[in-house]
């Protein structure tokens, strides 16, 4: 259990902590939820960097690192839907793809094969995390601006939620595209898994 793997496990543990803080729903807990999510994103950046730099790449890390990412982003997207910050149908598409690919990767791992994330899939994860951080930051600033007496027209503009919708839609398209990419590139392997 090296440091990158510990960081991966920490990300899984931080996911329900984020959810609890976010869904309590007051200003302070949402601010803490944003901080927890940001720390979780940092663990994702650090575990991959440390594993590659120090040659600490393990089978556990290859499988659990993408799974930890999916747990974190799926938890966050579901929380955002619960507060009506994002459209449910887009999140259902994202989560459906994640469950499908994770299920196939789990079957492959059961048979001793590891399906590595592609560069495109890594960009997908980064875009999901970036959009989630942006949404959390936007609504936290919007909540903070009134009691602080700040006048920030962009926060009250109807374009704020529209930009969020467009951003999540683009992330959804990239997520579906990476799912198709996985299925096409690993078609022969997956046929063997499903036999």
N, C-alpha and C positions, 0 to 999 in steps of 0.2 A: 504494500500500500504506500506508493510514493506520493510526493507532494501534489503533482498534477491530479492524481486520482482522488486525493483528499479534497482538492478544490472542486472537483466534479461532484463529489458527494455533498459538499457544502452548498453547491448550487441547488441540488435537489431539496435539501433541508430548508433553504431560504424561500423556496417556492410557496409552501403553505404559510410561512410567516408573512410573506408579501400579501397573500390572499386575505388573511385575517386582518391585517392592518388596513388594507385598502377597503374592505367591505364594512369595517366598523363605521367608516364614512364621515368622521369629522376632519377638520382641517389638519390637525396635528398628526393623526394616524395616516392620513393620505400622504403627508410630507415624509413620514417615516417609511411608508410603503415605496415611495419614489426612491428614497435612499437605499432601501433593501434591494430593490430591483437593479439599481445602478451597481451596487456591490456585486450582485449575482452576475451581471454582465462582465464586470472586471474579472471575476473568477474564470469566466469562459475565455477571455483573452489571455489570462495568465497560464491556465493549465495547458493549452495548446502550445504556447510559446516555450514554456519550461520543458514540456515533453520532447519537443523537437530539438531544442538547444542542447539538452543534456542527454539525449538518447534514452529517455524514460518512457518511450512509447510501449504500451502494453495492450494485450488483447482486451483486458477489462476497460482500459481507457478508450480504445477504438469503438467499443460497443456502447459504453455508458456515457461518454461525452456527448454524442448527438442525442441520446435519450434524455439526458439532463437538460439539454437545450430545449427539447420539445416539451418537457414537463413545465419548465419555466415559462416559455412563450404561450403555451396552451392555457396555463393557469391565468396568466395576465390577460389574454384575449377574452377568456370567459368572464373574468371580473369586469372588463370594459363593457362587455355586452350587458352584464347584470345592471350596470348603472346607465345603460343606454348611450354610452359614449361612441360606440361603433355599431354597425349593422350586423345583426345576428347571422344573416345568410352568408355574408362574406367570411365570418369567423367559422361557421359550420363547414364551409368549403376548405378552409385552411386546416382545421382540426381533423376533418375527414381524411385529407391527404396525409397528415402526420400519422394518424392511426394506421392507415393502410401500409405506408412504407415501414413504419416501426414494426408492424406485425410481420411483414415479409423479412425484415432484417432479423427479427427474433427467430423466425423459422430457420433462416439460413444459419444463424449462430448455433441453434440446436443441433444442426447437422455438421457443425464444425467450420462453417464458412463465415468470414467477416466481409460484409459489404461496406466498403469505405465511403464516406461522404465525398461527393464531387466538389470541385471548386464552385460550381453553380449553386450547389446546396449550401455551401458555406456562406455565399453571398446572400442566399435566401434567409438564412438564420440571422445574419448581420442586419439585413433590411427589416426583418420582423422586430428585432430588439431595438433598432433605431426608431422605428415608427412607434413602438410602445412607449419608449422613453419620451418621445416628442408629445404623444397624447397625454401622458401623465404630467409632464411639465406644463403643457398648455392649460389643462384644467386646474392644476395647482396654482398657477399664476392667476387664472381667472378668479379662483376662490379667494386668493390673497389680496387681489387688487382693491376690492370693495372696502374691507375693514381698514386697509392701509391708506385709503384715499387716493390711490393711484388712478390716473385717467389714461388708459391704454386702449385706444379705439380698436386696435387689431383684435383684442381679446373679446370685445363685444360684437364684432362684425359677424354677420351670418357666413362670411367666407371661412371663418375658423373651422367650424364643423364640416363644411364642404371640402376643405383641403384635407381634413382628416379622412373623410370618406374616400377621396381620390387616392390618398396615400395607401390606405388599407386595401383598396381595390387593386392597385399596382402590386402590392405585396402578395395579394391573393393570386394574381396571375403568375407571378414569379414562383410561388409555392406550387401551383398546379404544374407549371412547366418543369420544375425540378422533379416532381413526382413522375411525370411522363419520361423524363430523361433517365431516371433510375430504372423504370420498367423496361425501357428500350435497351439500355446498356447492359442490364443484367438479365435479359430475357432467358438466355440459355440456362443460367444459374438458377433462376426462379422456377423454370420448368422442372429442374431436378429436385428443387425444394418441395414443390407441390405434388410430386408423385407419391 
